[in-house]
Amino acid sequence: MATLVLLRHGESVWNAENLFTGWVDVDLSAKGESEATRGGDLLLDADITPDVVHTSLLKRAIRTANIALDVADLLWIPVRRSWRLNERHYGALQGKNKAQTRDEYGEDQFMVWRRSYDTPPPPIKDDDPLSQVNDLRYASLPSELIPRTECLADVVDRLLPYWYDAIVPDLANGGTVMVTAHGNSLRALVKHLDGVSDEDIVGLNIPTGIPLVYELDDDFAPLKRGGEYLDPAAAKAAIEAVKNQGANKNKNQGANKKK
Ligand SMILES: O=C(O)[C@@H](CO)OP(=O)(O)O
């Protein structure tokens, strides 16, 4: 048996401003730092001690892992990072305000881009300042592997090789593995773990900064479908807030805001 801890990064500056983020490397907000600290406290309270941590290549996930592990005095554990844990690439929507996008294109199109399983947003152009094609951290990747946009099905496809090749071997050692990543890369992982259908994954949201713990059997399948949030009440409220993004704040901010 092994334990898998999934932790979505704390609130980012662009989460707070209600902007589509994707592969843009924005930092945590002050609230996001507090959420990461609370995530560490929750791990301590539950007596969960990760043996290894996996993160994406984006600083909001890296800093969340560091803050949470620091609280638990576990900054020293081995760490592995991969672009395969990155947030879903949001294509040409990166940097756009969610509420404005919904107003401009309508609720149906907005939700198709945001949550449909297999329809990606329009691709970002390579010369767009918010494109990642010239980002140093992806320099060793063949250009065709760097996304210009992704739907959740694309994220499942690029995440699963990392699950099988990097995370499962750590779980097979019988330890506790923490994966600190993003709303949509964790939705992709949960879809795989819980066998969520393409239809039902549309309604699944992951809150920031609250550890979600899965006990896994010898085949790395969950003993309990859906796992357990370490603070279920806070998770429930935060899941509703993620669901409602686009419907509320910052309607007057400029769309296509640059970093
Ligand atoms: O903007 C993003 O990259 C993601 C996560 O913050 O947003 P959403 O929840 O709308 O997919």
The ligand as an SDF file (V2000), in Angstrom:
LIG
                    3D

 11 10  0  0  0  0  0  0  0  0999 V2000
   -6.2540   29.7220  -15.5340 O   0  0  0  0  0  0  0  0  0  0  0  0
   -5.8530   28.5480  -15.4000 C   0  0  0  0  0  0  0  0  0  0  0  0
   -4.7620   28.1480  -15.8290 O   0  0  0  0  0  0  0  0  0  0  0  0
   -6.7470   27.5420  -14.6900 C   0  0  0  0  0  0  0  0  0  0  0  0
   -6.3460   27.3080  -13.2720 C   0  0  0  0  0  0  0  0  0  0  0  0
   -6.2120   28.4750  -12.5380 O   0  0  0  0  0  0  0  0  0  0  0  0
   -8.0570   28.0590  -14.7210 O   0  0  0  0  0  0  0  0  0  0  0  0
   -9.4070   27.2000  -14.8230 P   0  0  0  0  0  0  0  0  0  0  0  0
   -9.7710   26.7570  -13.4440 O   0  0  0  0  0  0  0  0  0  0  0  0
  -10.3740   28.2110  -15.3700 O   0  0  0  0  0  0  0  0  0  0  0  0
   -9.1760   26.0660  -15.7670 O   0  0  0  0  0  0  0  0  0  0  0  0
  1  2  2  0
  2  3  1  0
  2  4  1  0
  4  5  1  0
  4  7  1  0
  5  6  1  0
  7  8  1  0
  8  9  2  0
  8 10  1  0
  8 11  1  0
M  END
$$$$
